[in-house]
C-alpha cells in the first residue's frame, strides 16, 4: 500500500520531449529551483520573475488555480505559452452508463488564457484538479532574461 506522502511525490516530476517541458503540479517553487532536472532557463525565470511576488512554498498547482489574468505571473507564463493539464469532472456517457448523475474525471489540456479566465469558484464547481504545467520549449528559448 502506498503511503500518502509517496503518492503526493508521484506528482513531482519533470519530463522533456522535443517540443515541451512537463512539470508536475505538486512542485513547490523552492523545490523547482533546487531540482537539477528542471531546465536552467525555467529555474532562472522562476527565480527572477515569479518568486519576487510569490511565496517559495507555493505549489504550481495552487499558483495556477488562483492565478488571475492581471497578475505578473500570468503575463510571464503567457510569454512561455504555458498550457495546464487538468482533470475535470464530467458526466459519464455511453452504453453502460445510462443512469443520470454518474460522474468521472476526464483529462484535458487547457490554454493558460482560458484557465486563468475561470474563477476559483468556477474551477471548484467543475471539479478541476491541476495535474501538470506544460511549457513550450520554443517560447522558452526566445524568452529573454
C-alpha positions, -999 to 999 in steps of 0.1 A, spaced: 0 0 0 14 34 -10 18 60 18 1 94 13 35 111 11 48 88 -16 15 92 -36 20 130 -33 56 127 -45 44 110 -77 31 143 -89 65 160 -87 82 152 -120 100 168 -149 96 153 -184 111 168 -216 103 160 -252 111 177 -285 85 205 -281 76 208 -244 88 206 -208 62 190 -184 63 199 -148 43 180 -121 19 204 -104 28 194 -68 62 210 -70 67 240 -47 87 268 -63 116 263 -39 117 226 -49 115 235 -85 145 259 -84 166 233 -65 159 204 -88 187 199 -113 164 181 -137 144 213 -143 159 232 -173 182 261 -161 162 287 -180 129 277 -163 146 279 -129 161 313 -138 127 326 -149 110 314 -117 137 330 -96 137 363 -114 101 368 -123 78 346 -102 94 344 -67 95 382 -61 57 382 -57 51 346 -47 59 326 -16 85 299 -23 64 273 -6 35 278 -31 29 249 -53 25 252 -91 -10 237 -86 -20 264 -61 -4 293 -81 -22 283 -113 -55 275 -96 -57 310 -81 -40 329 -110 -57 359 -124 -52 375 -158 -39 407 -143 -10 391 -123 26 394 -134 30 356 -131 2 352 -157 20 376 -181 53 357 -176 37 323 -182 18 336 -212 51 345 -228 62 309 -223 30 297 -240 21 275 -210 -8 251 -210 -24 235 -180 -32 197 -180 -60 191 -156 -88 167 -147 -124 178 -148 -155 161 -135 -178 152 -164 -209 131 -167 -203 96 -179 -218 87 -212 -220 55 -232 -238 22 -234 -231 11 -198 -237 44 -181 -274 51 -187 -281 64 -152 -280 101 -148 -256 117 -123 -227 93 -128 -195 113 -130 -159 106 -138 -127 126 -143 -116 134 -179 -81 148 -186 -77 178 -208 -51 204 -218 -63 240 -214 -46 271 -226 -34 295 -199 -58 322 -211 -88 300 -207 -77 286 -174 -68 319 -158 -100 333 -171 -120 310 -149 -126 320 -112 -115 296 -84 -152 291 -76 -159 281 -112 -130 257 -111 -142 242 -79 -178 238 -92 -165 220 -123 -142 197 -101 -110 208 -118 -77 194 -105 -44 207 -119 -20 178 -128 8 193 -148 21 225 -164 33 223 -200 59 248 -211 66 253 -248 103 249 -255 104 273 -284 88 300 -264 112 293 -236 142 296 -260 132 331 -271 123 343 -236 149 369 -227 162 371 -191 
